[in-house]
Amino acid sequence: MSIIASPASTLTSVERYQTFTETITFSADAGEVITSANCVKGFVDNEVLVTNGVSTVVISGKHTTAFGQDEVKYVEKGSSDKLQTPSVVYKFSDVPANKDLFEVNQDPSEGITRTYTVNVTHSAGSNTFVFSQFVDNDVSAGYNFLQDYY
């Protein structure tokens, strides 16, 4: 039995923090029946959601944890790095509200490829497909974070 995926293996590229929706559709030879498509992300990011269907998988959301070298140093509001030891986080999304930020560094990489594995079950067995999606490191992400934070 032949199962065809559309798109074949590469999903549309997106920029970090850009909201996206991608649908993967599976079709089978005439007379065969697809019973389920189950997708597993190859990464952890609660902002990227997967909705499994019978012959489709919808992946949507935004990539917020793709870049591990972002770094934000902050102290309590009204304090300074001379009065307290700064806290450091490595994702813009992990910076708590109402802090004084004094150093923000954006991950310098151009982008990262994330993967999704889909197991398609059908009347003749199952097939596994691997899909990739390039997440571009928007050079203005650090600036936009600061602008939105204050």
C-alpha atoms as one frame of an Amber mdcrd trajectory, in Angstrom:
protein
   0.000   0.000   0.000   1.198   3.458  -0.840   0.580   6.428   1.447   1.283
   9.877   0.026   1.927  12.909   2.240   1.333  16.472   1.141   3.609  18.303
   1.661   6.124  15.501   1.133   8.606  16.209   3.942   9.388  19.911   4.287
   6.967  22.316   5.931   6.839  26.034   5.205   9.618  28.004   6.911   8.583
  30.454   9.632  10.216  33.164  11.712  10.479  32.740  15.465   7.375  34.084
  17.243   5.465  34.183  13.912   2.039  32.585  14.193   1.590  29.828  11.612
  -0.708  26.979  10.621   0.445  24.039   8.525  -1.773  21.144   7.425  -0.300
  17.811   6.364  -2.694  15.626   4.388  -2.288  11.894   3.800  -3.912   9.919
   0.991  -3.969   6.194   0.244  -4.285   3.957  -2.787  -7.815   3.310  -4.033
  -9.631   0.783  -1.841  -7.368   1.366   1.162  -8.447   3.251   4.284  -6.409
   5.531   6.538  -7.571   5.202  10.142  -5.351   7.704  11.976  -2.446  10.119
  11.730  -0.529  10.697  14.961   2.165  13.391  15.103   4.877  13.769  17.744
   7.067  16.874  17.969  10.805  16.307  18.174  11.162  19.260  20.560   9.467
  20.883  23.551   7.521  24.070  22.896   4.082  24.548  24.454   3.255  27.263
  21.910   3.439  24.798  18.991   0.252  22.740  18.951  -0.477  19.515  17.087
  -4.011  18.421  16.191  -4.162  14.840  14.951  -6.927  13.688  12.622  -7.857
  10.652  10.596  -5.934  11.634   7.451  -4.590  15.063   8.426  -2.333  16.664
  10.988  -2.570  20.373  11.734   0.460  22.040  13.305  -0.038  25.595  14.515
   1.155  28.220  16.937   4.524  29.902  17.172   8.055  28.763  17.978   9.037
  30.393  21.271  11.757  28.024  22.521  13.726  27.333  19.350  16.761  29.386
  20.280  18.633  28.319  23.395  21.264  31.048  23.462  18.950  33.982  24.152
  19.964  35.457  27.489  18.219  38.018  29.689  19.631  39.310  32.973  17.289
  41.084  35.350  16.863  42.258  38.926  13.869  43.204  41.060  12.151  46.466
  40.134  14.086  49.414  41.582  17.206  47.355  42.293  20.483  47.016  40.369
  23.151  44.446  39.702  25.229  46.182  42.416  22.569  45.534  45.074  21.495
  42.014  44.151  22.792  39.085  42.146  21.044  39.195  38.772  18.743  36.408
  37.692  19.413  34.945  34.248  16.950  33.216  31.900  17.637  31.764  28.474
  14.296  32.302  26.761  12.541  35.603  26.268   9.285  33.885  27.225  10.697
  33.027  30.685  11.297  36.615  31.802   8.868  37.434  34.623   6.843  40.637
  34.529   7.759  43.800  36.405  11.550  43.386  36.537  14.375  45.750  35.649
  16.243  44.284  32.694  19.827  45.309  32.222  21.201  42.908  29.628  19.454
  41.225  26.707  21.358  39.077  24.209  19.702  37.357  21.279  20.844  33.936
  20.067  23.174  34.649  17.115  22.290  31.601  14.997  20.593  32.126  11.627
  17.929  29.540  12.285  17.143  26.033  13.440  15.364  23.044  11.911  12.686
  21.347  13.973  11.213  17.929  13.206   7.859  16.202  13.497   7.283  12.445
  13.195   3.899  11.226  11.997   2.723   7.631  12.234  -0.080   6.926   9.761
  -2.152   3.827  10.473  -4.122   2.310   7.603  -5.921  -0.896   6.627  -2.647
  -2.505   5.465  -0.471  -1.499   8.456   1.338   1.744   9.193   3.888   4.154
   7.749   6.127   6.678   9.474   6.910  10.084   7.985   9.380  12.707   9.201
   8.781  16.379   8.453  11.138  19.290   8.971  10.432  22.983   9.479  13.055
  25.722   9.393  12.601  28.421  12.060  14.364  31.609  11.007  15.948  33.690
  13.749  14.370  37.086  13.168  17.151  39.605  13.847  14.675  41.958  15.521
  13.417  39.408  18.099  15.449  40.855  20.983  14.432  44.405  20.102  10.774
  43.379  19.782  10.938  41.579  23.127  12.255  44.718  24.836   9.700  46.914
  23.112   6.831  44.628  24.188   8.193  44.184  27.725   8.135  47.877  28.603
